[in-house]
Amino acid sequence: MKRLSKWGIFLLFLGCVALFSLYMLHSEAAQDSDAPAISFDAQTVTLSVYDDQAVLLQGVSAYDAKDGDVTDSLVVEGISDIREDDTVTVTYAAFDSAGNVAKATRTALFTDYTGIRFSLSAPLIFRSGDSSDVFSCLVATDSLDGDLSDQIKASLTGETTSLSTVGLHEIEIRVTNSMGQTARLTLPVEVNAADAYNASLTLTEYLIYLSAGEPLDPGDYLNTLVCGQETISMQSVSLAGLDVEIESDVDADTAGVYSVSYTVTYGSYTAHSRLIVVVEE
């Protein structure tokens, strides 16, 4: 077989280089490195706390220069913590067939979001020597997560080091929901001598929220007086010898946490309870 000359080998080498270069240029031209583009019909979407995540994808589309419409690839990648104005930032992602990822964000506004609210199923009043289990009567709820009571944290504040001594103490309670919102309240906890009261006074509520300037009639929250085997309705009572003493430090015009103290005497019976009032701006 006839051997190639040096020039022939050189020309063959040049031809291979040219073919390889053409191949590389074609490969680079065929390679897709451009991510899709995400677009919104509005930069802010409104939704209810009862809506599912599908609502967040309404009015969102994605287009890729090579694949065309890739809206079906859209996903909600993340939702930020909720802000004071009831809005969150929603992050979207879209994909093309080459694996390129596009991301974009817009604002979502909850039209019916209600923040965390605390309530009490009983007054924060205990007898010395008994277990002062504040968690037994603490309740926390919000419109997104529902009942958050089992996530409530509490700590002693101020000069309080123990709830075992007679006196008025303070605790801070706090809870965080799934949207990152944290609510805190500092509440009074009353510990009385074991023999201080021999009757029971119930209220219709033990913790209420008021807007600044909203009127308050403490008498509206009296419910029943239990004296031994007798239960007396405080809503319509007109008994001779019944004495009701109400002490309140509530300033309805100034935001803060206040309390109303009730002491009821009926014959040889004395009962006591407390309403906590949270005034909001």
Salt bridges, closest charged atoms under 4 A:
ASP41 OD1 - ARG106 NH1 3.91
GLU77 OE2 - LYS103 NZ 3.07
GLU172 OE1 - ARG174 NH1 3.54
GLU172 OE1 - ARG184 NH1 3.49
GLU190 OE2 - HIS272 NE2 2.87
GLU190 OE1 - ARG274 NH2 2.87
GLU280 OE1 - ARG117 NH2 3.03
